[in-house]
Every structure is written in C-alpha cells, then in structure tokens.
Amino acid sequence: MSSKWSALLSATFHEPGYDHLIELVHQRDPDARRRLAALDVSIYDEGGKLLHGWPVETGQEIVDLDARLRDAAVRERVMVVLDARYDETVFPYRPHHYGYLHRRGSSSPPLYYAVGSALGGVPDRLGAATRLNNFDTYLFRRGPFAERCSVMLGNLARFAAAEAQVFAYYGTDRVGHAVQLGPRAHVEVPLAREHAGQALARVETKSLFRLASYVVRRREPAGDLALFDHLFTYFK
C-alpha cells in the first residue's frame, strides 16, 4: 500500500457460532461519507498461521466475519487483524471500528464493543531493553450469573515474539501469569473467579508493546459471552 496514507492496525477475536459484524465507517458529515483508503483483513490460528485473508471494498460499511469464515471452513477461535489505510485530511482523527457479537440461538443479549488497535513489532530503539513498559487494565463488576473470566492476548508482530505478564487482583493479593507469544499467535488466559476468599477485582497486562487484548466473561454452564471488551491503556 502507498506510504502517503496513515495506518491503523487493529484486531479482534472470533469464535464459531457467533454472529459477528464489524462496522468500518462511522465518520460522516452532511456532504460526504468518509471512507477508508484501503483495508485488508487476515485471520490467524492460535499458533500464528495465516488461515485466510482478503481485501475489503472501501465502500463496504459492514464486514460479516462469521459468514466469511464459515465460507472459508474456519472452525476454531481465530485472531482477526484489520490493516487499514486512511487519509488524514478525510479523517481528522484516527478512524475506529466497532463490533456486534451474539451467539446464535442464545437468550443472552448481544454485545457491542470497540475494536482495539495494537502496535506490532518491537521498535529497534528498545534494543535489549527488558522493562515491560506498556500497561493495560480492566476493572470487574460482579455479574448476576455464575461466570468465568479470561483475557485474550494476540501478538500482531509479523516476525518478533512477544512476552507479557498478566496479573489478576483479588483484594490485596495479586496472582501472576507469564505469557509467551510467537508472531501473530494468540492465547486465552483463564482467570480464577476467586482467590483466598476474595473476588476477582481487576486484571492488568504488561508488555513491551501493545498487544491485542480483550477481557472475556462467559456465562456458565453454556459458555455464552457475557462480556467482550478491550483493556484500557493508561501508560506507554
């Protein structure tokens, strides 16, 4: 793609059985619809293998992920990477994608979320730096149903492996998990609902660069998604 365009790299995760729509264009004015200059979508399995990819017509406003992946016979959880190019004179601030997610046949309400942007690759200026300098966090509220929680992490780098730490907070206690991700690989990290009699209150991830990161809550026993939201970055 031409270097004159600004870039937006973002990602989400898709599981079979869910209606999953991504809205591409949301900035409009009275005179014109503001469209992306280009958009490529690519799909990766848990190990980072490319399963499917296609360019999206920029006049298209909705991408039906489930329909596309069913046609491609994808039958597993995948990371969906959206590589967009846009003109800064058309989009005075970075465009955003929004998602609709609902399990077919479920009585659970649909979920609406903002697709999280992420930075792939470790900049050369970091050299041999080992300090984890990107922090994402999420605060939990108790749900009305029995639920289990997790964090989905994806490495958008094409060639560099990623290390991350996931910390779950229960009152004054902290439980840590170390995560290793190859290029374009992703993982779901389960979080215990309680620890030492305290409920899960917050989760935090730390890494050298921003990963694709979503916090997930599943309703038991069916496993329907009751929460799907990206973590909040408060320091870079």
C-alpha positions as CSV (number, residue, x, y, z in Angstrom):
1,M,0.0,0.0,0.0
2,S,1.1,3.6,-0.6
3,S,3.2,5.3,2.1
4,K,1.2,8.5,1.7
5,W,-1.6,7.0,3.8
6,S,-1.7,6.9,7.6
7,A,-2.1,3.4,9.0
8,L,-4.4,1.8,11.6
9,L,-3.7,-1.8,12.8
10,S,-6.4,-3.3,14.9
11,A,-7.5,-6.8,15.9
12,T,-10.3,-8.8,17.4
13,F,-11.1,-12.4,18.1
14,H,-13.8,-14.6,16.6
15,E,-15.3,-17.9,17.8
16,P,-17.5,-20.2,15.7
17,G,-21.3,-20.0,16.4
18,Y,-21.4,-16.2,16.9
19,D,-22.9,-13.6,14.6
20,H,-20.0,-11.1,14.4
21,L,-20.3,-7.9,12.5
22,I,-17.6,-5.2,12.2
23,E,-18.6,-1.6,11.3
24,L,-15.9,0.1,9.2
25,V,-17.2,3.6,8.5
26,H,-18.6,5.7,11.2
27,Q,-17.4,9.3,10.5
28,R,-19.9,11.2,8.3
29,D,-20.6,14.8,7.5
30,P,-23.5,16.4,5.7
31,D,-21.6,16.4,2.4
32,A,-19.9,13.0,2.1
33,R,-19.3,9.7,3.6
34,R,-15.7,9.4,4.9
35,R,-14.2,6.1,3.7
36,L,-11.0,4.3,4.4
37,A,-8.4,4.4,1.6
38,A,-7.8,0.6,1.9
39,L,-8.5,-2.3,4.3
40,D,-7.0,-5.8,4.4
41,V,-8.4,-8.4,6.8
42,S,-6.4,-11.5,7.8
43,I,-7.2,-14.4,10.0
44,Y,-4.7,-16.3,12.2
45,D,-4.9,-19.5,14.2
46,E,-3.6,-19.9,17.8
47,G,-0.1,-20.6,16.6
48,G,0.1,-17.6,14.3
49,K,-0.6,-19.5,11.0
50,L,-2.4,-17.4,8.3
51,L,-5.7,-19.2,7.6
52,H,-7.5,-16.7,5.4
53,G,-7.2,-13.1,4.1
54,W,-9.0,-10.8,1.8
55,P,-9.1,-7.1,0.8
56,V,-12.3,-5.3,1.7
57,E,-14.0,-2.9,-0.7
58,T,-13.7,0.5,0.9
59,G,-17.3,1.4,0.1
60,Q,-18.4,-1.5,2.2
61,E,-19.5,-0.5,5.7
62,I,-20.1,-3.8,7.4
63,V,-17.9,-6.9,7.4
64,D,-19.7,-10.1,8.4
65,L,-16.9,-12.1,9.9
66,D,-18.9,-15.2,10.7
67,A,-20.3,-15.6,7.2
68,R,-16.9,-15.1,5.7
69,L,-15.2,-17.6,8.0
70,R,-17.9,-20.2,7.6
71,D,-17.4,-20.0,3.8
72,A,-13.6,-20.5,4.4
73,A,-14.4,-23.5,6.7
74,V,-12.7,-21.9,9.8
75,R,-13.8,-23.9,12.8
76,E,-11.7,-22.6,15.7
77,R,-11.1,-19.4,17.6
78,V,-9.0,-17.0,15.5
79,M,-7.4,-13.6,15.7
80,V,-8.8,-11.2,13.1
81,V,-6.4,-8.5,12.1
82,L,-7.7,-5.3,10.3
83,D,-4.9,-3.4,8.5
84,A,-6.4,-0.1,7.4
85,R,-5.1,2.9,5.5
86,Y,-6.7,6.3,5.7
87,D,-6.2,9.9,4.6
88,E,-5.7,12.3,7.5
89,T,-7.4,15.1,5.5
90,V,-10.5,12.9,5.4
91,F,-10.3,11.5,8.9
92,P,-9.0,14.4,11.1
93,Y,-8.5,11.8,13.9
94,R,-7.9,8.1,13.6
95,P,-10.9,6.1,12.4
96,H,-12.3,3.3,14.6
97,H,-14.1,0.0,14.0
98,Y,-17.0,-1.2,16.1
99,G,-18.2,-4.7,16.6
100,Y,-21.5,-6.6,17.2
101,L,-21.3,-10.0,18.8
102,H,-24.1,-12.5,19.6
103,R,-24.2,-16.3,19.9
104,R,-26.8,-17.7,17.5
105,G,-29.8,-19.1,19.3
106,S,-28.8,-17.7,22.7
107,S,-31.1,-15.8,25.0
108,S,-28.1,-13.7,26.2
109,P,-28.1,-10.1,25.0
110,P,-25.8,-9.1,22.1
111,L,-22.5,-7.4,22.9
112,Y,-21.3,-4.2,21.3
113,Y,-17.6,-3.2,21.5
114,A,-14.9,-1.0,20.1
115,V,-12.3,-3.0,18.1
116,G,-8.9,-2.4,19.9
117,S,-5.9,-1.0,18.0
118,A,-2.5,-2.5,18.6
119,L,1.2,-2.0,17.7
120,G,3.0,-4.9,16.2
121,G,6.8,-5.4,16.5
122,V,9.4,-4.3,18.9
123,P,11.0,-0.9,17.9
124,D,14.7,-1.1,17.2
125,R,15.3,1.7,19.7
126,L,14.3,-0.7,22.5
127,G,17.4,-2.8,21.8
128,A,17.9,-5.3,24.6
129,A,15.5,-3.5,26.9
130,T,13.7,-5.8,29.3
131,R,11.5,-3.4,31.2
132,L,7.8,-4.0,30.5
133,N,6.6,-0.6,29.6
134,N,3.0,-0.9,28.3
135,F,0.2,-1.4,30.8
136,D,-3.4,-2.4,30.1
137,T,-6.0,-2.8,32.8
138,Y,-9.7,-3.6,33.4
139,L,-11.9,-3.4,36.4
140,F,-14.5,-6.0,37.1
141,R,-18.0,-5.7,38.5
142,R,-19.8,-8.7,39.9
143,G,-22.2,-10.3,37.4
144,P,-25.7,-11.6,38.3
145,F,-24.9,-15.1,37.0
146,A,-22.2,-17.7,37.6
147,E,-19.5,-16.7,35.2
148,R,-15.8,-17.4,34.4
149,C,-13.3,-14.8,33.2
150,S,-10.3,-14.8,31.0
151,V,-8.0,-12.5,28.9
152,M,-7.4,-13.0,25.2
153,L,-4.0,-11.8,24.0
154,G,-2.7,-11.6,20.5
155,N,0.7,-10.6,19.1
156,L,0.3,-8.6,15.9
157,A,4.1,-8.6,15.1
158,R,4.9,-10.3,11.9
159,F,8.4,-11.5,12.9
160,A,9.0,-10.8,16.6
161,A,8.0,-12.9,19.5
162,A,6.2,-11.2,22.5
163,E,6.4,-11.7,26.2
164,A,3.7,-10.4,28.5
165,Q,2.6,-10.7,32.1
166,V,-1.0,-11.0,33.2
167,F,-1.8,-10.0,36.8
168,A,-5.2,-10.8,38.5
169,Y,-6.0,-8.8,41.6
170,Y,-8.1,-10.1,44.5
171,G,-8.3,-7.6,47.3
172,T,-4.7,-7.0,48.3
173,D,-3.5,-10.3,46.6
174,R,-2.0,-10.5,43.1
175,V,-1.7,-13.6,41.0
176,G,0.6,-13.5,38.0
177,H,0.8,-15.4,34.7
178,A,3.6,-15.3,32.2
179,V,2.7,-15.4,28.5
180,Q,4.9,-16.2,25.5
181,L,3.5,-15.5,22.0
182,G,5.1,-16.1,18.7
183,P,4.5,-13.8,15.7
184,R,0.7,-13.4,15.1
185,A,0.0,-16.1,17.8
186,H,-2.8,-15.7,20.4
187,V,-3.9,-17.3,23.6
188,E,-6.7,-17.2,26.1
189,V,-5.5,-16.9,29.7
190,P,-8.1,-18.1,32.3
191,L,-8.6,-16.1,35.5
192,A,-9.8,-17.6,38.7
193,R,-13.1,-16.1,39.8
194,E,-11.9,-16.1,43.5
195,H,-8.7,-16.3,45.4
196,A,-8.3,-16.7,49.2
197,G,-11.9,-15.8,49.6
198,Q,-11.7,-12.6,47.6
199,A,-13.5,-12.0,44.2
200,L,-11.6,-11.0,41.1
201,A,-11.5,-7.2,41.1
202,R,-9.0,-6.2,38.4
203,V,-6.8,-7.6,35.7
204,E,-3.6,-6.0,34.3
205,T,-1.3,-6.9,31.4
206,K,2.2,-5.7,30.9
207,S,4.3,-6.0,27.7
208,L,7.0,-4.2,25.7
209,F,4.4,-3.1,23.1
210,R,0.7,-3.1,22.9
211,L,-0.9,-6.5,22.2
212,A,-4.4,-7.2,21.0
213,S,-6.0,-7.6,24.4
214,Y,-9.6,-8.3,25.4
215,V,-11.2,-9.3,28.7
216,V,-13.8,-12.0,28.4
217,R,-16.6,-13.2,30.7
218,R,-18.5,-16.4,29.9
219,R,-21.8,-17.3,31.4
220,E,-21.9,-20.8,32.9
221,P,-22.7,-23.5,32.1
222,A,-23.5,-22.7,28.5
223,G,-20.3,-20.6,27.9
224,D,-22.1,-17.7,26.2
225,L,-20.1,-14.5,26.1
226,A,-21.4,-12.0,28.7
227,L,-18.5,-9.6,28.3
228,F,-16.1,-8.8,25.5
229,D,-14.1,-5.6,25.8
230,H,-10.6,-4.4,25.2
231,L,-8.5,-3.4,28.2
232,F,-7.7,0.2,28.9
233,T,-4.2,1.5,28.3
234,Y,-3.1,4.0,30.9
235,F,0.7,4.2,30.3
236,K,3.0,3.7,27.4
